[in-house]
């Protein structure tokens, strides 16, 4: 009697707000299918999303976070968005986000950009940091581990030593064009 070969489960990978740049082997999600590569229509500002708890392996979003509107101050949809990402990710699931760096003209040139993001913003998505800073009362529940920040540097700084780029990025504008943040569900 022969054993049936084990079939690896198919990964559930979502490309949120994919527009016409859907990642290969991802399910494209956008507010409309019309004129986009979206497979699923979903308003990402309406919660909950149609995926179950702990059901998604990976989430990717490129140039979406800067479009999340601000709420009434304290109750910011940014927190709700990340709590929802956290809810649908499996334990150990990865979330990758690409967005214009806050000290790049790219962050300001598009009139539809509503927020400006840098590395410290993502500390608010980690419970230990909120606890250390006595911000446990903030309306956010997720507990991501920050895996990595990658900086897409401008052409002028490409190939320069890392120390020179780091110095320039902390002192000058338009050194870093985009930031990539990789988070992991703890």
N, C-alpha and C positions, 0 to 999 in steps of 0.2 A: 504494500500500500504506500503510495507516494504522498508526501506532504505537500499541501498547497503552499506556494510561495507567499511570503508575507508581502503585502502591498503597503508601502508607506502612505500614511494619511496625507491627503492633499493639504498644503498650507493655505490658510486663509490670510490673504494679504490685501489690504485696502489702500488705494491711492486716493486720498481725500482731496476734493476740489481739483480733480485731475485735468479739467479743461480738455485741451487737445494734446496733452503731454503725458498720457497715461504710461506708467512704468510697465515693462514687460512682466508678465505673469502676475499682475495685480488686478484686482477688481476695481474698475474706475468708478468713483463716486463724485457726483456733482449735483448742483441744484436743478439741473435739467440735462436730459439726454440730447436734446435738439442742439445740433451744432457743436457737440463735444464728443469725446471718446468715452463718456460715462456709460457704465453698464447698469448703474443703480442711480435713481434720482433720490436725493436726500438733502434737505435743508439742514446744514450742519449746526445751525443755531436753534434748532428745535430738538428738544430732548424728551425722552430717550431716543437714541438712534435704533434702527431696526435689527441690530445684532445683539445676541444674547451676552450675558455676563461671561467673561473668560472664554470667548469663542474665536478670537482673532489672534493670529500669530505675529503679524507685523502691520504697522500703519506708517504711511509715508504721506507727506504733504509738502509741496513746493510752492512757495509764494502765496500762502493762504493766511498764515498767522497775523500778518500785518493788516489784514482786512477785517479781523474780528472787531466788531464795534465795542465801545466802552459802554458799561452799564451806568448805574446810578452811583458810581464811585466804588463803594465797598463791594457790592454784588456785581462783580465784573464777569461778563460772559467768557472771558479768557479762562477763568477758573472752572466754569461749568464745562467748557470745551475739553479741558485736560482731565477733569473728573470723568467725563464720558469716554475719552480715549483709554483711561485707566480701567474703567469698568469693563470695556469690551476686550481688552488685551488679556491673553493667557498669562499666568505667572511666568516671568522670564521673557515675556513678549517685548519686542523692540518697536520704538516709535522714532522715526527720523523726520526732521523738519528742516527745510531750507527757507531762508528769508533774507531780505536786505539788512545789512548790518546798520546799526543805529547811527554810525558816523560816516555813512556813505550817502552821497547824493541820491543813490538809487532808493533809499528809504523815503525820500521826500519828493522825488520827481513825479510820482504817480498820485494824482489827486484823490484816488480811492483808498490810499493807505491811511489807516486810522491809528496805528500805534507803531512805536519804534522799540526794537528789541535788541538786547545784548545778553551776554552770558549771565549776569546776576539775576535777570528776570526768572531764570529757570530754577534758581535756588528756592523760590516760593513753592515749587512743586515737590519738594522733599520734606517729609515730616521731621527728620532730625534738625534740619536748618530752621524750620518754623518753631520748633521747640526751643532751641538754643536762643533764638531771637524773640521769644515770648510772643509769637504770632499764631499760636494754636487756635485762636478765635477767628482767624481769617476763614472765609467761607469756601474752603478748598479741602478735599479729603485725600486726594491722590498722594502716593508716596513713590515717586520715581527715583531711580538711581541715575545720575548723570553719568553716562558712559564716556562721552567724548564731545568735544567741540572741534570742528574743522573750519578754518578760515579760508575763504576763496579770496585771495589777495589780488589787488589790481595789477595790471600788466607791468606797471612801473616797478613793483616790488617783487614780482615773480623771480625766483632763483636767488634772491638775497639770503644771507644767513638768517636763521630763525630769530636770533637775538635782535638783529636790526629791524626785522619786521615787527617783532613784539614791541620794541621801543616806539617805532613809528606809529603803530596802531594805537598805542596808548597816548600819543601826543598830537597826532595829525588826523585830519579828515581824509576820506577816500583812499585809505590804505587797504582796508578790507571791504570788498564789495558785498559779499554774502557770508552768512554764518550757517553752518550745518550743525544741528544739535542732535545727538543720539541719546535717547532715554530708554531705560529698561524698567519694566514693571517689577517692583521688589516683592 
